[in-house]
Amino acid sequence: MAARSEEWALAELYDRYGRSAYALALRVLRDQALAEDAVQEAFLTVWRTASRFVPERGKASTWILTLVHRRAVDAVRHEQRRRGESLERAAEPSVEGVEEDAWLRLQRERVQEALRRLPDAQREALELAYYGGLSQSELAERLGQPLGTIKSRMFGGLSRLRELLGEPGTEVSWTSTT
Amino acid sequence: MDLHDLTAAYALDALDPDEAEAYERHLSRCDECRDQLAGLSEAAGALAFGTVAPVPPPRLRAVILDAAAAERTNVVPLLRRRWVARGLGIAAAAAACVVVGFVVAGMQSSHTRDFTVVVGPNGKATLSIRGLATAPHGKTYEAWVITAGAAPRPAGLFSGGASSTVHLRGTVPQKAVVAVTVERAGGARAPTTSPIFSTPT
């Protein structure tokens, strides 16, 4: 019955990251059913490909959220093609009515603060790409900028974001393996 | 297309599929891009936490765990997985699963037992039980698959405890009943006691 402990580990993993995963999927997809599908697919991919489950913070969260993000982006592009129009996206949903976990709130404030400190053009490129699911060519078209400009905004934005998030004084780290 | 330029877009999942594929091929040969990607991916991954986190619907947890448990019983993983991994395949596979789940109040105590039988598209089934007391010394739990007009078929032994997952032997045809009885250690060829649990017909 080796699978039993793995099932517990999957449950543990879901209990830790299910909420962040769902939040991310919902932000990109704006649709509960599609978001649930994306989360489910991501966790099942973990289940199929993990040779062993170690529900540790750092690596597992990065892996899961990367999978969720890819699924969500694929789904949003697929949905757009199906509808033949672009979905109105990328606005930050309201905090009202959402009971937040203290740790998640801290993470959110930290990331949002770092985003605020980016030049507008860089922040816009990151938000439209990451939360909006736009590809770099869609971004170029939408913003009426050459592809090269978009690429350098994304690169500059991510590099700067990394520096800002790595600054001391923000000691809460999601990469620590507890 | 200069592939070195695509690192940030790749980290943000902002490449079209063919570009992403080309970049991944490039990545296997370019140490510089691999290093750069590690840093940029970290920053991109942090964006996941930059949004408000509503609580997912409670059923999502059960849906995921049941689907995962059911998949382990699928014996033809390679082809199936490839098919399943494509886009909506997973939703379709999940829909093809018959999930019979219900809660039975414990007889001897106030503990609630939770029995779930998940039958995969290929008839392979997993029985998950929570809250079932460990079988008494010298006894075991035995699962049965009962098809109309045939003798109950032994489908696996388990010892109970906080949580048990039993991959049932053989397949569970449509309309078959899955039942559990207490038997002497080593199991019986036919049930000798009344089922402590059986799925509805």
Interface residues (C-beta under 8 A of the other chain):
Chain A: M1 A3 R4 E7 W8 L10 A11 Y14 D15 G18 R19 S20 A21 Y22 A23 L24 L26 R27 Q32 E36 D37 V39 Q40 E41 F43 L44 T45 W47 R48 T62 L65 T66 V68 H69 R70 V73 D74 H78 E92 P93 S94 V95 V98 E99 E100 D101 L104 Q107 R108 R110 V111 Q112 A114 L115 L126 A129 Y130 Y131 G133 L134 S135 Q136 S137 L139 G148 K151 M154 F155 G157 L158 S159 L161 R162 L165 W174 T175
Chain B: D5 L6 T7 A8 A9 A11 L12 D13 A14 L15 D16 G39 L40 S41 E42 A43 A44 G45 A46 L47 A48 F49 G50 T51 V52 A53 P54 V55 P56 P57 L60 R61 V63 I64 L65 A67 A68 A69 E71 R72 R81 A85 G87 L88 I90 A91 A94 S128 F158 S163 S164 T165 V166 H167
